[in-house]
Amino acid sequence: MKITVRYFASVREHIGLSQESLDTQSVDLAALRNELIGRGENYSNGLSAGKAIRMAINQTVCDENTRLTENAEVAFFPPVTGG
């Protein structure tokens, strides 16, 4: 399926892209994250399993078990604190 992936803050800095379109066979966010980590060092540094990374589909924050849908916009970003 075709999706758009957006990267924010430190994730974007590691990967070197703010967004990309890709075709994936991943069925959920966990599988997509693992697929991206497998793309190489930059992706691994930005999305590694040990990092606290938030995820969203179509601008709704969700967990890693959320299923992907055709033409979804997926976002990866670090946790945000405010004050």
C-alpha positions, 0 to 999 in steps of 0.5 A: 500500500502507498503511504506518506511518512512524516518525520519530526524534530530529532527523528527528522534530524537523524533520517535527514528527511521531513517526509517521504512517500513509500509503498509498504507491505507492513500492516501496522505501525510496529511493522512499519517502524521495523521496516524503516529501521532496516533501511540503514543507520540513519533510520535505525538511529532515529527510530530504534526500538529503545527510543521513545517515539510517538506515532500518529496516523492521519494526525491522530496519535495512536499505538504501534498496533494501529493498522495502516490504511491505503494513503495514510499519513504516518508521523513519527516524532519524539515525546513533547513536553510543554511548560 
